[in-house]
């Protein structure tokens, strides 16, 4: 952070391990069953611990275990559920069974939901509660395989709008039927707490406290990538029961506002119109900084083998516009910043050989440039109802193709993407 008269941070924070950054749009959802936007995942990826993750440094992207002890063991079955060899033709594979073994002794963040007395609060007990910090007691417990199964069931909870429910219903055995079962149960008992544990899901089973199985239809290798997303992170039933109590929603005490996770951080402050703060989860001890990377990653491997997280807090401040964000970064308000097209020439110089580096002025301020290769998809959209370019006629099809060929995407990247 910056020094001097314009330091925006408390003097008590000086010398502490705090990362100062910003967010440009308030998150709509923090419930892992509903969140699906990049700005939401900036927070949730640090709060929840799904079975898998992407290696922090290796490229191309590589899946590695996070909460899982190892990559899932996959067994292929035919239509009569007889085992098949790993090299069996895809058309013979009727089911793929993913068995996931979890790391032992993972624990949740401290939270009031793990205090037994907080699961049956009276109206009087809630009278003085206005925020999560008003609860005097917090506790934790060990993460179990049942928590991961519970979260998968939540993907089709009738009160939640899960963006991947339709896709998963086509693959996870029994999930579509399970959704119908929960829908009927909710209609029979309107307003009552829906206990998902009372309804078994045929395609997902708990094997032990630290192992569970997911059965999907056919051969679907992409399923492993879903397991790296918060949709498949653990959810303790206590959290749902806690937030389902009367009076909680009116106080903004919901999973969509206050997540309950087992990741490296927990959300300690949530004011999405001003700032959001992640604080180190004192119960997180399951991950080390990677010891291997790509050529040229020597500077990024200085922390190899250190326990994660490396910082005690991450402070996100709301910055809706990119120019004020950049200017505050230059003043030391933030520890890192992207570079908008408006600021690119000020910050970056490109050598004759095409190598990008920060300008001399930036170097004098101790600013360094970090670049990464990311995937992107570009397309040209046409209005199908337009009388000129729309419609299924041969003429319109050729016109759309001609326009797509004519657009100089290299020039577009050069002008608008600092290429």
Secondary structure, DSSP 4 states (H G I P E B T S, - for coil): ---STT--S-GGGTTS-EEEEEESS--S--STTT--SHHHHHHHHHH---SEEE-SS-SS--EEESSBSSSPEEEEE-TT--EE-TT--GGG--EEEEEEEBPTT-BPPPBGGGSGGGGS--TTTTTT--SGGG-S--B--B--HHHHHHHHHHTT-TT---TTHHHHHHHBTTHHHHHHHHHHHHHHTTTS---GGGS--TTEEEEETTEEEEEEES--TTHHHHTTSGGGS---HHHHHHHTSTTTGGGT-STTTS----SSEEEEEEETTTEEEEEE-TT----B--S---TT-GGGGTTTTPBSPSSSEEEEEE--SHHHHHHHHHHTS-S-----TTTHHHHEEE-TTS-EEE-HHHHHTT-----------------TT-TTT-SS-HHHHHHHHHHHHHS-HHHHHHHHS--
